[in-house]
Amino acid sequence: MDISAAPQDTPGPSLIDKTLNFLEKDKFIKIIVRIGQTIGWLGVLIAASTFVYNYVKDKNGRIEQSHFQAWNLISMQSGKPGNGGQIQALEALCRDRVSLHGVSLRGAFLDGVNLKGADADVSDFRNAQMEDSNLSYTSFSGADFSGANLAGSVMVAFNNPHVDEPIKEMKIGKFDPNYATRPQGSRDESALNVKITPRELGVNFKDSNLTTTKLMYANLRYAILRNSEIDRSKLYKADFRNADLSGASLSGADITEANFGSDREAAIVTQSQIESACADPKHPPHLPTGMLPPSKACIGTWK
């Protein structure tokens, strides 16, 4: 007889298998399992939220620390030869939209600094070396640049940050005629707790070098430009109302559609100064009563 062919008993389900089958069919157990899964997901979500919160908090802390270090560097290098990292510190603060209100950089070496869009009202740049810098779309009300060298700098919409952005493509922008007399944007003059007059909002460029600068659409109302050099600069639609240009040199400067005011808003400027400049004959500058536009044409050189 073949023993291998004899039927063999098949073992039944074990106690563990029976228990698992029971648990799988029990509704109450299913509810408990789902609750456990939900709690697990909530734990993951809470952990992720905590991580993001700590990351953002640490990032903000790092940003504040970097700002503190930048200001500390600017302060430590004040009055010392060279820039000592001041350019990088200023540009970093400017990129982060940190106000440079009241910053003192007298005599600093800042050639090529990019302060585009900076808020630096009542700042001190006296005798600073700032050739080929970018000071476009900035706010510098009440700033002092007397004796500074800004030759070759790009200063489109200087001290006129609210002018239309399309000026970048040299389209016609909009001027705010009351810009110099009312608070705007981030410039909080009320915080100074003093009454600021339009004259005090004017930028001081006395004895400064502004040759070959691009000052298109610049707000130079009430500016002090006595004995400054503005030769061969682009002054298209620049606003010089109530500005003092006594002794300033405008030789070869393009004053196409520049506004020198009239009557009570007339700039202090002479006919010989205007004559030394040039303009597009089809778009002459706005001049004080009785003055004539320059006879020399410089068509389209502002573009």
C-alpha positions as CSV (number, residue, x, y, z in Angstrom):
1,M,0.0,0.0,0.0
2,D,1.3,3.4,-1.0
3,I,1.5,5.4,2.2
4,S,2.3,8.7,0.3
5,A,-1.1,8.5,-1.4
6,A,-3.1,8.3,1.8
7,P,-5.1,11.5,2.6
8,Q,-3.6,13.8,5.1
9,D,-5.3,16.1,7.6
10,T,-5.3,19.8,6.6
11,P,-4.5,22.0,9.6
12,G,-7.2,24.5,10.4
13,P,-6.8,28.2,10.9
14,S,-4.7,29.1,13.9
15,L,-5.9,31.2,16.8
16,I,-4.0,34.2,15.5
17,D,-5.6,33.9,12.1
18,K,-9.1,33.7,13.7
19,T,-8.4,36.7,15.8
20,L,-7.2,38.8,12.8
21,N,-10.3,37.8,10.8
22,F,-12.5,38.8,13.6
23,L,-10.7,42.2,14.0
24,E,-11.0,42.8,10.3
25,K,-14.8,42.3,10.3
26,D,-15.4,44.3,13.5
27,K,-16.8,47.8,12.7
28,F,-15.7,49.2,16.1
29,I,-12.1,48.1,15.5
30,K,-12.2,49.7,12.0
31,I,-13.3,53.0,13.5
32,I,-10.4,52.9,16.0
33,V,-7.9,52.1,13.2
34,R,-9.1,55.1,11.2
35,I,-8.9,57.4,14.2
36,G,-5.4,56.2,14.7
37,Q,-4.5,56.9,11.1
38,T,-6.1,60.4,11.3
39,I,-4.1,61.1,14.4
40,G,-1.0,60.0,12.6
41,W,-1.6,62.4,9.7
42,L,-2.4,65.2,12.2
43,G,1.0,64.5,13.9
44,V,2.8,64.7,10.5
45,L,0.9,67.9,9.7
46,I,1.8,69.5,13.1
47,A,5.4,68.4,12.8
48,A,5.6,69.9,9.2
49,S,3.9,73.2,10.4
50,T,6.3,73.4,13.3
51,F,9.3,72.9,11.0
52,V,8.0,75.6,8.6
53,Y,7.4,78.1,11.5
54,N,10.9,77.5,12.9
55,Y,12.4,77.8,9.5
56,V,10.7,81.1,8.8
57,K,11.5,82.4,12.3
58,D,15.1,81.4,11.9
59,K,15.2,83.0,8.4
60,N,13.8,86.3,9.7
61,G,16.3,86.1,12.5
62,R,19.1,85.6,10.0
63,I,17.8,88.6,7.9
64,E,17.7,90.8,11.0
65,Q,21.2,89.7,11.9
66,S,22.5,90.5,8.4
67,H,20.9,94.0,8.5
68,F,22.5,94.6,11.9
69,Q,25.9,93.5,10.5
70,A,25.4,95.8,7.4
71,W,24.6,98.8,9.5
72,N,27.5,98.0,11.9
73,L,29.9,97.8,8.9
74,I,28.7,101.1,7.5
75,S,29.1,102.8,10.8
76,M,32.6,101.4,11.5
77,Q,33.9,102.4,8.0
78,S,32.5,105.9,8.3
79,G,35.3,108.4,7.5
80,K,37.8,105.8,6.6
81,P,39.6,105.5,3.3
82,G,38.3,103.0,0.7
83,N,34.8,101.6,0.9
84,G,35.6,98.7,3.3
85,G,32.5,96.7,2.2
86,Q,30.1,99.7,2.5
87,I,29.0,99.3,-1.1
88,Q,27.9,95.7,-0.6
89,A,26.3,96.6,2.8
90,L,24.3,99.4,1.2
91,E,23.2,97.4,-1.8
92,A,22.1,94.5,0.5
93,L,20.0,96.9,2.7
94,C,18.5,98.5,-0.5
95,R,17.6,95.1,-1.9
96,D,15.7,94.2,1.3
97,R,13.9,97.5,1.2
98,V,15.5,98.8,4.4
99,S,15.2,102.5,4.7
100,L,18.5,104.4,4.5
101,H,16.8,107.5,6.0
102,G,19.5,109.8,7.6
103,V,22.4,107.6,6.7
104,S,25.8,109.4,7.0
105,L,28.3,108.5,4.2
106,R,30.3,111.7,4.1
107,G,33.5,111.3,2.1
108,A,32.8,107.6,1.4
109,F,34.2,105.9,-1.7
110,L,31.1,104.4,-3.4
111,D,31.9,104.3,-7.1
112,G,29.4,102.1,-9.0
113,V,27.1,101.6,-6.0
114,N,23.6,100.5,-7.0
115,L,21.0,102.2,-4.8
116,K,18.1,102.0,-7.3
117,G,14.8,102.5,-5.5
118,A,16.5,103.5,-2.2
119,D,14.7,105.6,0.5
120,A,17.5,107.8,1.8
121,D,15.9,111.1,2.7
122,V,18.0,113.6,4.7
123,S,21.0,111.5,4.2
124,D,24.6,112.8,4.1
125,F,26.8,112.1,1.0
126,R,28.9,115.2,1.2
127,N,32.2,114.9,-0.7
128,A,31.4,111.2,-1.5
129,Q,33.0,109.6,-4.5
130,M,30.1,108.0,-6.4
131,E,31.0,107.9,-10.1
132,D,29.0,105.6,-12.4
133,S,26.5,104.9,-9.6
134,N,22.8,104.0,-10.0
135,L,20.4,106.3,-8.1
136,S,17.3,105.9,-10.2
137,Y,13.7,105.9,-8.8
138,T,15.0,107.0,-5.4
139,S,13.8,109.3,-2.6
140,F,16.5,111.7,-1.4
141,S,14.5,114.6,-0.1
142,G,16.7,116.8,2.0
143,A,19.8,114.8,1.2
144,D,23.2,116.6,1.0
145,F,25.5,115.7,-1.9
146,S,27.5,118.9,-1.7
147,G,31.0,118.4,-3.1
148,A,30.2,114.8,-4.2
149,N,31.4,113.3,-7.5
150,L,28.5,111.6,-9.3
151,A,30.0,111.8,-12.8
152,G,28.5,109.3,-15.2
153,S,25.8,108.1,-12.8
154,V,22.4,106.9,-13.8
155,M,19.8,109.0,-11.9
156,V,16.6,108.5,-13.9
157,A,13.6,109.8,-11.8
158,F,16.1,110.8,-9.1
159,N,14.1,111.8,-5.9
160,N,11.0,111.0,-7.9
161,P,10.3,107.3,-7.1
162,H,6.6,107.5,-7.8
163,V,7.0,108.4,-11.5
164,D,5.6,105.8,-13.8
165,E,7.7,102.7,-14.3
166,P,7.4,102.8,-18.1
167,I,10.0,105.5,-18.1
168,K,12.5,102.6,-18.3
169,E,11.4,102.4,-21.9
170,M,11.6,106.2,-22.1
171,K,7.9,106.7,-22.5
172,I,6.3,109.8,-21.1
173,G,5.9,109.7,-17.4
174,K,3.6,111.5,-15.0
175,F,4.9,114.2,-12.7
176,D,3.4,114.9,-9.3
177,P,3.6,118.7,-9.1
178,N,3.1,118.6,-5.3
179,Y,5.8,115.9,-4.7
180,A,8.1,118.1,-2.8
181,T,5.4,119.4,-0.4
182,R,3.5,116.3,0.7
183,P,4.5,113.0,2.3
184,Q,4.5,110.0,0.0
185,G,5.3,106.3,0.2
186,S,7.7,105.2,2.9
187,R,8.9,108.8,3.6
188,D,7.4,109.5,7.0
189,E,8.2,113.1,7.7
190,S,5.9,113.3,10.7
191,A,8.3,111.0,12.5
192,L,10.8,113.8,12.5
193,N,8.5,115.8,14.8
194,V,9.4,119.0,12.9
195,K,7.8,121.1,10.3
196,I,9.6,120.6,7.0
197,T,9.4,123.3,4.4
198,P,9.7,122.6,0.6
199,R,13.1,124.4,0.6
200,E,14.4,121.8,3.2
201,L,13.2,119.0,1.0
202,G,15.5,120.1,-1.8
203,V,18.7,118.1,-2.4
204,N,22.0,119.8,-1.9
205,F,24.4,119.4,-4.9
206,K,26.5,122.4,-4.1
207,D,30.0,122.2,-5.7
208,S,29.2,118.6,-6.9
209,N,30.2,116.9,-10.1
210,L,27.2,115.7,-12.1
211,T,28.9,115.6,-15.5
212,T,27.4,113.1,-18.0
213,T,24.8,111.9,-15.5
214,K,21.4,110.7,-16.6
215,L,18.9,112.8,-14.7
216,M,15.8,112.3,-16.9
217,Y,12.6,112.9,-14.9
218,A,14.6,113.8,-11.8
219,N,12.9,115.8,-9.1
220,L,15.2,118.7,-8.4
221,R,12.7,121.1,-7.1
222,Y,14.3,123.4,-4.5
223,A,17.6,121.7,-5.1
224,I,20.8,123.6,-4.4
225,L,23.1,123.3,-7.4
226,R,25.3,126.2,-6.9
227,N,28.7,125.9,-8.7
228,S,27.9,122.3,-9.7
229,E,29.1,120.8,-12.9
230,I,26.2,119.4,-14.9
231,D,28.0,119.4,-18.3
232,R,26.8,117.0,-21.0
233,S,24.1,115.5,-18.7
234,K,20.7,114.2,-19.8
235,L,18.1,116.4,-18.1
236,Y,15.1,115.5,-20.2
237,K,11.9,116.5,-18.2
238,A,13.9,117.1,-15.1
239,D,12.1,119.4,-12.7
240,F,14.2,122.5,-11.6
241,R,11.4,124.6,-10.2
242,N,12.7,126.9,-7.4
243,A,16.1,125.3,-7.8
244,D,19.3,127.4,-7.3
245,L,21.7,126.9,-10.2
246,S,23.9,130.0,-9.4
247,G,27.3,129.4,-11.1
248,A,26.3,125.9,-12.3
249,S,27.8,124.7,-15.5
250,L,25.3,123.3,-18.1
251,S,27.6,123.2,-21.1
252,G,26.2,120.6,-23.6
253,A,23.5,119.4,-21.2
254,D,20.3,118.2,-22.8
255,I,17.5,120.3,-21.2
256,T,14.7,119.1,-23.6
257,E,11.4,119.7,-21.8
258,A,13.1,120.4,-18.5
259,N,11.1,122.6,-16.3
260,F,12.8,125.6,-14.9
261,G,9.5,127.2,-13.7
262,S,8.2,130.7,-14.0
263,D,7.1,133.5,-11.7
264,R,7.2,132.3,-8.1
265,E,8.5,128.9,-9.1
266,A,11.3,130.2,-11.3
267,A,14.7,128.6,-10.9
268,I,17.7,130.8,-10.3
269,V,19.4,130.4,-13.6
270,T,20.8,132.8,-16.3
271,Q,20.2,133.1,-20.0
272,S,23.9,132.3,-20.6
273,Q,23.6,129.1,-18.7
274,I,20.6,128.1,-20.7
275,E,22.3,129.1,-23.9
276,S,25.3,126.8,-23.1
277,A,23.0,123.8,-23.0
278,C,21.0,122.2,-25.9
279,A,17.5,121.0,-26.5
280,D,15.2,119.5,-29.1
281,P,13.7,122.5,-30.9
282,K,10.4,120.7,-31.1
283,H,10.4,120.1,-27.3
284,P,12.0,123.1,-25.7
285,P,12.5,123.5,-22.0
286,H,10.0,125.4,-19.8
287,L,11.8,128.6,-18.9
288,P,11.3,131.6,-16.6
289,T,9.4,134.5,-18.2
290,G,11.6,136.4,-20.8
291,M,14.2,133.6,-21.2
292,L,14.8,131.9,-24.6
293,P,15.6,128.3,-25.2
294,P,19.1,127.3,-26.3
295,S,20.0,127.8,-29.9
296,K,21.9,124.6,-30.1
297,A,19.9,121.5,-30.9
298,C,20.5,118.1,-29.4
299,I,17.7,116.1,-30.9
300,G,17.0,112.7,-29.3
301,T,20.2,112.6,-27.3
302,W,18.3,111.9,-24.1
303,K,17.0,108.5,-25.4
